[in-house]
Amino acid sequence: MAHTLVSFGFDDQQFLCVSVEARRERWQSYSPLWGIFRAYHLMFILGDERDIVRLRTNIRRDRVYMYRLRLPPEHLRRLLLDYVSRVEKLATQPAWYNSVTSNCTTNLFFRGHAPLPWWRKLGIFLNGFSARTMYRLGYLSDSLPFKEL
C-alpha cells in the first residue's frame, strides 16, 4: 500500500500539494476492499506541502519518499489546471473513490494524461508499485537507478 501526492513549486518558494483520497464518514475506517464497492466519495485535498507531508511523517509516522517529476512546465500547468477543474466539478457532481480504478495515483496521473497499455497499468493500480512504474515510464528523474533515487 502507498499513497501518492503531487506537489507544485512556485517562484515564491511556496509549494501546493494535491492529494486524492477516499472521503470517509466519521464512523468509517479506510479499507481497500470496501473502496471497491462505492463505500467512499472521491475527495481532492489541496494544501501547503509542509502541512500535508508533515501529517504523514510527524503524526501518522508514515515513510515518505519524494521524487522529482520529469515533465515540461506546460504539462505541469495543464496538470494543475486539470486538478482545479476536477475539484470544481466534484462540488456539483460527486464521484466515487475506487481502490483500483479511481484512487490517488490513477486520479493524479493517469486520467487522460498518460495512456498506458493494460500490462503497465498493473503497477499503477497497485499503488505500492506506482513510483517504480512511473520511473520505468520516464516520468521521474533518471539521474540515479530507482533503488538509489
Secondary structure, DSSP 4 states (H G I P E B T S, - for coil): ----EEEEE-TTS-EEEEEEEEE--TT----TTGGGTT-SEEEEEEEEHHHHHHIIIIIS--------B---HHHHHHHHHHHHHHHHHHHHS--B-BTTTBSHHHHHH-SSSS---HHHHHHHHSGGGHHHHHHHTT-B--SS-TTT-
